[in-house]
Amino acid sequence: MKYAVDPLDIYAEISPTQLGEPPHPGVDRTPGAKTNGSAFKSGTKLMVLASPFQERADYSNPVPYVLYKAMADLNVEIKSFRVRRLIFGTWDIWHLHWPAEHIQLDHRRLLVIFRLVAFLVKVKIAKLKSVKIFWTVHNLSPHEIRHPALHKLFLRMFLPNVDGLILMSSAAEEIIRCEYLLSESCQTFVIPHGHYRGLYPDSIDRMAARERLGLAHSDFVILFFGLIRAYKNVPNLIRCFRVASIPGSCLVVAGKPWDNDVFVRTHEASAGDPNIRLHLESVSQESVQYYLRAADLIALPYTKVLNSGAALLALSFDRPVLLPALGAMPELYEMVGEHWVRLYEGDLTPGILRSAIQWTRQRQTNKSDQPSLSSLDWTRLAKLTIEAFCNVTVHNDNSQTGRRCDHQRLQVTRNADYENPQS
């Protein structure tokens, strides 16, 4: 499987929710409970339109593609969304990721309005054809909202048409219920995001990675990795590192700045410090391993965060992470344990950074080889997603549709009942 991926545009996704935990109030975590309310219009195979499917696998984020490939292995038909497919095909589910980001992508207001109207027309066509609409919520809102009024209008028009929300943590469910006006018929499902193990090349050790990047073997290397946006607080990380003045340490910032303002502020904060290495550009698929394997600690000092794909990527490469105690980060801490995640309250300070370095050095003498990410196996998550699709209640149910869902569930169980060797 090939990915030409820019990993710096990982949007956000991690939840440690376990199947065996008691359900959070208001969250449907028992996908097998409502089979009589599901309908497969095309026989026994679930038909899904995906937005996106393969599109981002080639340049920004492999996550949807990997999920859908695992679902396809469980006898689900997945196709990239096209208007002609929606109109002329027979579909059970339209599954969306980041719909608002696509609409908000341009500064030109008239173009955004056109995109919004066109999107809502597609939604109405789906509803007329009884296609169920699912939205996997990666973020509460786009990271940079260029048209706030239009974003509010988008939510007001879109959410009443959503049949199911997939959330990636219990924290997200609580916030969504407070922030969004959901219809009574909209069901919510907590399904975590899968790990990144095996999605990027990983054939280099720490020493070779440092040689590639020109880093001293004896230095303690702190790494920020990811697309550099204002809320990720990189200039403050640089300032804290400089004030902390930790002997034998180096800070590496690897990622493409979102805009020129972020680029300038990042450069100004570093002020030519020789212990700060700036790699302000997209990181190739092959180079991901160099940065992560060379690092002793990944620091992600976000000022706001719901979920963090960058944190999960670091853990997938067995790197400890420093994170703010926001959003789903406490849940991530509970899942992988104190040897892998270090949380802090409030803003990042030089003292917090010094303490994190001391923690990392101490844990190197007594730690597991890898954080446990077995609950984030892609086959398991694909099965949960299929079951969520099966559980969406429809008004015109009959015994035949119930039998179809039972058949699909049997196929899922037969194909998914094995251990993933990567877990």
GUKOL-779804 format. One record per residue (C-alpha): x, y, z. Coordinates in steps of 0.1 Angstrom, whole numbers, padded with zeros to 4 digits, always signed. Layout:
XYZ
...
This chain:
+0000+0000+0000
+0015+0033-0010
+0009+0067+0006
+0024+0099-0007
+0014+0116+0025
+0020+0150+0040
+0016+0140+0076
+0016+0176+0087
-0020+0180+0079
-0032+0153+0103
-0065+0167+0115
-0070+0152+0148
-0082+0120+0161
-0078+0099+0192
-0100+0084+0218
-0092+0056+0242
-0128+0045+0246
-0130+0008+0253
-0158-0015+0244
-0160-0029+0279
-0165+0004+0296
-0199+0015+0307
-0216+0038+0282
-0213+0075+0286
-0247+0091+0291
-0263+0099+0258
-0237+0079+0238
-0247+0048+0218
-0218+0024+0222
-0237-0008+0217
-0238-0012+0179
-0255-0046+0180
-0286-0034+0198
-0308-0019+0170
-0306-0042+0140
-0343-0040+0133
-0339-0003+0125
-0314-0007+0097
-0320-0009+0060
-0297-0021+0032
-0313-0010-0001
-0289-0030-0022
-0292-0065-0008
-0268-0079+0018
-0238-0056+0010
-0237-0022+0027
-0231+0006+0001
-0212+0036+0013
-0203+0069-0004
-0173+0084+0013
-0162+0121+0014
-0132+0117+0011
-0121+0082+0003
-0089+0080-0017
-0085+0117-0024
-0064+0126+0007
-0045+0093+0008
-0023+0107-0019
-0013+0140-0003
-0024+0148+0032
-0040+0121+0054
-0042+0083+0050
-0068+0078+0077
-0100+0077+0057
-0084+0054+0031
-0071+0030+0057
-0105+0029+0075
-0124+0022+0043
-0099-0004+0031
-0105-0023+0064
-0143-0019+0058
-0140-0032+0023
-0123-0063+0037
-0155-0068+0057
-0177-0069+0026
-0187-0033+0024
-0188-0014-0010
-0170+0019-0007
-0169+0046-0034
-0157+0082-0035
-0185+0106-0034
-0196+0119-0068
-0229+0137-0075
-0237+0114-0104
-0231+0084-0081
-0254+0098-0056
-0281+0105-0081
-0279+0073-0102
-0267+0048-0077
-0282+0029-0048
-0266+0038-0015
-0272+0032+0022
-0248+0057+0038
-0230+0090+0029
-0201+0093+0052
-0184+0127+0056
-0152+0139+0071
-0144+0177+0074
-0173+0190+0053
-0170+0225+0067
-0133+0227+0060
-0141+0222+0023
-0167+0249+0022
-0145+0274+0042
-0115+0268+0021
-0115+0300+0001
-0113+0337+0012
-0138+0347-0014
-0172+0350+0002
-0193+0345-0029
-0174+0313-0038
-0180+0300-0003
-0217+0308-0005
-0218+0290-0039
-0201+0259-0023
-0225+0260+0007
-0256+0261-0015
-0242+0233-0038
-0234+0212-0007
-0269+0216+0008
-0284+0206-0026
-0264+0174-0024
-0276+0168+0011
-0313+0172+0000
-0308+0148-0028
-0294+0123-0004
-0324+0127+0019
-0348+0124-0010
-0332+0091-0018
-0333+0079+0018
-0295+0078+0020
-0284+0081+0057
-0258+0108+0064
-0230+0102+0088
-0205+0128+0099
-0172+0118+0117
-0165+0149+0138
-0127+0155+0138
-0129+0191+0151
-0155+0212+0168
-0150+0237+0140
-0125+0245+0113
-0092+0256+0128
-0093+0289+0109
-0129+0301+0103
-0127+0326+0075
-0164+0332+0074
-0180+0328+0109
-0215+0337+0099
-0215+0312+0070
-0201+0285+0092
-0230+0290+0116
-0254+0289+0087
-0237+0257+0075
-0243+0240+0109
-0279+0252+0111
-0287+0238+0077
-0266+0206+0078
-0271+0192+0113
-0309+0186+0111
-0301+0163+0081
-0274+0142+0099
-0286+0108+0109
-0254+0097+0129
-0224+0114+0144
-0192+0094+0150
-0172+0110+0178
-0137+0101+0188
-0138+0105+0225
-0162+0109+0254
-0149+0144+0259
-0160+0152+0223
-0195+0138+0229
-0200+0161+0259
-0188+0192+0240
-0208+0183+0209
-0240+0180+0229
-0234+0214+0244
-0222+0232+0212
-0244+0217+0185
-0281+0217+0181
-0287+0181+0171
-0320+0166+0159
-0337+0141+0182
-0332+0114+0156
-0295+0119+0153
-0276+0091+0170
-0241+0094+0184
-0214+0068+0184
-0180+0070+0202
-0155+0052+0179
-0118+0060+0184
-0093+0068+0157
-0069+0041+0146
-0031+0041+0152
-0005+0050+0126
+0017+0019+0129
+0026+0006+0096
+0013+0036+0076
+0047+0052+0072
+0081+0038+0065
+0099+0028+0098
+0132+0012+0091
+0157+0035+0108
+0171+0036+0144
+0178+0066+0166
+0214+0070+0157
+0209+0068+0119
+0180+0092+0121
+0201+0118+0139
+0228+0114+0114
+0203+0121+0086
+0192+0153+0104
+0226+0164+0115
+0218+0161+0152
+0243+0152+0179
+0239+0117+0193
+0243+0129+0229
+0217+0158+0228
+0183+0156+0243
+0160+0163+0213
+0126+0179+0217
+0105+0177+0186
+0074+0197+0175
+0060+0179+0145
+0030+0189+0124
+0014+0216+0103
+0022+0248+0122
-0010+0268+0129
-0016+0296+0153
-0034+0275+0179
-0005+0251+0181
+0015+0277+0200
+0049+0269+0184
+0065+0304+0191
+0057+0300+0228
+0074+0265+0228
+0105+0281+0213
+0105+0309+0239
+0101+0284+0267
+0129+0263+0254
+0152+0293+0252
+0144+0306+0287
+0148+0271+0301
+0184+0270+0289
+0188+0232+0293
+0224+0221+0287
+0228+0195+0260
+0194+0199+0245
+0181+0208+0211
+0146+0218+0198
+0135+0207+0164
+0104+0222+0147
+0094+0203+0116
+0063+0213+0097
+0049+0237+0071
+0035+0270+0085
-0001+0275+0077
+0004+0311+0066
+0031+0338+0064
+0022+0353+0098
+0029+0320+0115
+0061+0316+0095
+0074+0350+0105
+0065+0346+0142
+0082+0312+0143
+0114+0326+0128
+0114+0356+0151
+0109+0335+0182
+0140+0313+0173
+0162+0344+0166
+0190+0323+0151
+0195+0302+0183
+0219+0274+0172
+0201+0249+0195
+0169+0254+0176
+0165+0237+0142
+0137+0249+0120
+0125+0227+0091
+0096+0248+0080
+0084+0227+0051
+0063+0197+0043
+0078+0165+0055
+0078+0136+0029
+0064+0102+0037
+0099+0087+0039
+0112+0115+0062
+0085+0111+0089
+0106+0083+0106
+0137+0105+0106
+0122+0131+0129
+0102+0108+0151
+0130+0083+0156
+0155+0111+0163
+0134+0126+0191
+0135+0120+0228
+0103+0139+0235
+0074+0152+0213
+0061+0185+0226
+0027+0197+0214
+0018+0228+0233
-0016+0235+0218
-0038+0263+0233
-0069+0244+0222
-0073+0208+0212
-0101+0182+0211
-0082+0153+0196
-0046+0151+0183
-0035+0130+0154
+0000+0142+0159
+0001+0128+0194
-0012+0095+0181
+0014+0095+0154
+0042+0101+0180
+0029+0072+0201
+0027+0050+0170
+0065+0056+0167
+0069+0048+0204
+0078+0084+0214
+0066+0100+0247
+0045+0131+0244
+0040+0163+0263
+0004+0176+0260
-0020+0201+0276
-0047+0185+0297
-0074+0195+0273
-0101+0177+0253
-0094+0140+0249
-0058+0142+0261
-0066+0130+0296
-0083+0100+0280
-0052+0094+0260
-0032+0095+0292
-0055+0069+0308
-0052+0046+0278
-0014+0045+0273
-0002+0053+0308
+0021+0077+0326
+0052+0064+0309
+0040+0077+0275
+0020+0109+0281
+0029+0138+0303
+0000+0163+0309
+0002+0199+0321
-0024+0225+0331
-0026+0260+0317
+0000+0275+0294
+0034+0259+0287
+0062+0274+0308
+0100+0269+0309
+0094+0250+0342
+0070+0226+0327
+0094+0219+0299
+0123+0213+0323
+0101+0189+0343
+0090+0171+0312
+0127+0166+0301
+0135+0152+0336
+0105+0129+0334
+0116+0116+0300
+0151+0109+0312
+0139+0090+0342
+0114+0070+0323
+0141+0058+0299
+0154+0035+0326
+0121+0019+0333
+0095+0017+0305
+0077-0006+0281
+0090-0010+0246
+0058+0003+0231
+0026+0020+0243
-0004-0002+0241
-0025+0008+0210
-0043-0026+0206
-0078-0010+0210
-0070+0012+0180
-0067-0017+0155
-0082-0007+0122
-0102-0039+0117
-0118-0035+0150
-0127+0001+0143
-0140-0007+0108
-0163-0033+0124
-0176-0007+0149
-0182+0018+0121
-0202-0008+0101
-0222-0016+0132
-0229+0021+0137
-0242+0024+0102
-0264-0007+0108
-0279+0009+0139
-0293+0041+0124
-0330+0039+0128
-0353+0042+0098
-0390+0048+0099
-0400+0023+0072
-0385-0008+0086
-0396-0044+0078
-0385-0079+0085
-0365-0082+0052
-0343-0052+0060
-0337-0066+0095
-0325-0099+0079
-0302-0080+0056
-0286-0062+0085
-0282-0095+0104
-0265-0110+0074
-0241-0081+0071
-0233-0083+0108
-0226-0120+0105
-0202-0113+0076
-0185-0086+0097
-0181-0110+0127
-0167-0138+0106
-0141-0116+0089
-0130-0096+0119
-0125-0122+0146
-0087-0123+0147
-0058-0105+0164
-0040-0079+0144
-0003-0088+0144
+0006-0051+0147
-0013-0045+0179
